[in-house]
Structures are given as structure tokens and as C-alpha cells.
Amino acid sequence: MDEAKLRELVEQMSFPNGKNRDMTIDEIAIIQPGLGRIMPEIGARTWKLYYAGKAENWPNAMYQFKEAKKLFELGAYTRPKHEDALEEYLRDHWAPIGKAIEARDLDAFMKAMDEAVDSANAWHEKKDKGYIRWKMPTEPPPDLDLTPRE
């Protein structure tokens, strides 16, 4: 079967969503989260990451770091026009945070976090979203006890 015929067949198909609704491939693609939905989740994880690291709760910091990284990767996958920028950010500005966590180096962690926030805001400018200027909340998140358990 050639690709055009296969594409035509797939476009005619629909799949149950588990909630009494069938959805086409195009409808499924439309509901994939964009950066407008993913970035607030990244912000919440980054907030928790920052205060976990600041408290030297390294296991929690690493957990938040990895979860935020997965969200960045999801954004790169679902929005390929931003893939190169997100990959560059992860490589150049997110990875140093992970290295500082692994080393349990609070000074390096704080420096990497500051640089990551500054870089994120620079990317907002580059992507014509300069009206988005993220800042670290001044208080730890109220929903987690970040006291180290070790």
C-alpha cells in the first residue's frame, strides 16, 4: 500500500478516547499541549526545584529537575518549531543544574539556577515573548515540606 492510500485510510479512522467520544488523528494532534500549557508546569517544578536545592534536599531537587526536564522535552516534541531552542536551553542552562545537584554543591546550584532563569527570560525575548518575564517566587511552595530526609 502506498503512503497516500495509507494516509487516506488513517484520516478516515477514529479512536475512542475512553470517555464516549471517538477522535480522529487530527483531533488528537490538536489537543497536544503547547508551550502555553507546559511552561506553567515547568515554572511550578522549577520553583520546587529551587527551594528543594536551597534546603539541600538533593533527592527532591533531582526529582523536580528530572520532571521539569521531561516537560521541556515534551514541549520540544509537541512544538517542533521550538525544538532547537529548547534543546539548546537544556544543554547549556539546564544541565548545569543537574550537575550541581549531583555534586551536592549549593553554591554551584544557586549560580546555575540564576543563570537558567536569566537565560529563560532571554529566550522569551528571542521568541518575541518578552512580555513573559519569569521570576523565582520569594517563598517556598506551600504544598511541600522540603526539609531534607537524609
N, C-alpha and C positions, 0 to 999 in steps of 0.2 A: 504494500500500500504506500503510495507516495505521501509526502508530507502535507500537501494541500488537502488531500482527501482526509487524512487523519485529523488535521486541524478542523476541518468542517464537521467531522463527527464529534470531536471533543466540544466544539462550540455549541452543539445541539444537546449535549448531555447536561444533566443537573444532578446534584448530590445533596442528600439530606444533611441538614445541619444539627440534627438531634433535637430540634425544637419545632417540629411540624412545619418546616419550610425547606424547600429544595432551592439550591443556589447554583447558578452557572459558574463556570471558571472565572468569567469576567467579574461577576458579583463578589466572588471570594477574593479576587485580587483587589477590588476597590476597598474592601474593609480592612486590608492590612494596615497596621499602624504606621503613620508618618512621623516625622520628627516632632511635629506639634504635639503628638500624644506621648512619644517616647522620652523626649527631653525632660518633662516634669518628673518622670520616674527616675531618670538619671540624676536629676537635681536632688531628689529625696535620698537616693542611695549615697550620693556624694556628701551630703550633709551628715548622714550617719557615719560614713567612712571617715570624714574629718574628725568628728568628735570621738569615734572609737580609737583612732590613731592618737589623738591628743591625750586620751586617757591611757594610752599604751595597752589597749585591749587589742593586741595584734591579731588574734584569731577572728574577732568580729570585723576588724578593719579589712583583713584579707577577704572575708566573706563579702562585705559590701563592695570592695574593689572588684572582685570577680563578677558579682551580679551586675554592677554598673557596666563593666566591660561587655558582658553579654548583651546588654541593652544597646550599647553603641554598635555592636556587630549586627544586631537585628535592624537597627536604623540604616546601616550601610547596605544590608541585604535588601530591605524593602524599598529603599530610596537610592537606587544606584547612582543618581546624579551627585550624591554626596559621599559616595563610597571612598573615593581617593582622599578627600579631606578628612573623613573620619578615620581612615586607616593611618594617615599621617599623624593625626592628633593622638591616636592610641599609641603609636610607635614612639613619637617624640615627647609627648607630655603626660601620657597616662602610665606608660611602662615605668618611668622613674618612681612613681608612687608605689607600685608593686615591689620594686627593688628595695625601697626604703622600708616597707613593711617586712619583707623577708629578712632584712638585716636588723630589724627592730631598732632602727635609728630614727629617733624622734626629730632631731634637727633636720636630717635629710627629708623626712616625711613632710614636715611643715613647709620646707622650701619647695618641695615638689608639688605640694597642694597649691601653694600660692601661684607657682608658675602655671599649673594646669588651669586654674581659674582665669588668670590673665590671658592665657592662650585661647581658652574657650571664648572669651569675650572678643579677642582679636578675630577669631573665626566668624563670630556673629557679624562683625564689621565687614569682613571679606565677602560674606554671603548676603550682603545688603539687608542684614537684620540687626543693624546697630542699635535699634531701639530695644533689643534684648540685651540687658547687662546683668548677668548673674552675679550674686554675691553670696558669700557664706553667711548663713544666719548666725546671729550673735549668741544664741543659746543652743544647747544640745537638744536633739529631738526629744520630745516628751514621752514618746511611746517605747523607748528602750532604756534599760539600765545598762549603761556602758562600762560599769565597773569591771575591771579585769577579773577573770575567774581563776587564773593560774596561780 
